[in-house]
């Protein structure tokens, strides 16, 4: 990796061992940002979801750029979905005392995985075209 006035080569080489932990933490931060705008404070559930998925999208973009072409979209999507779904599951299980948590948790898992996969794929295509 080089840093020069003309730019860095870090995006070209990438670092998967840095990108995956950032994606896991990004999923956790997405859950936290969604929870911070709770329904009890007067904001609706739609706003909570926009905050959570918006944060996940931003972190997915940053993590994929750090991982570069070494970061496969399915790896980044799995890390992001795990980071967001695991705390979501436990928070929901505590709030609902274990009743009716499977369907909402699966919905969060599938949607967070799909969004992260699509975004990571788009960034990876952009990086590949940039190298040509």
SULDA-V937393 format. One record per helix or strand. SS is the DSSP state (h for helix, s for strand). FROM is the first residue (numbers start at 0). LEN is the number of residues. If there is no record, write none. Layout:
ss=SS from=FROM len=LEN
ss=SS from=FROM len=LEN
This chain:
ss=s from=2 len=2
ss=s from=6 len=2
ss=h from=9 len=4
ss=h from=15 len=21
ss=h from=38 len=3
ss=h from=44 len=26
ss=h from=72 len=23
ss=h from=101 len=30
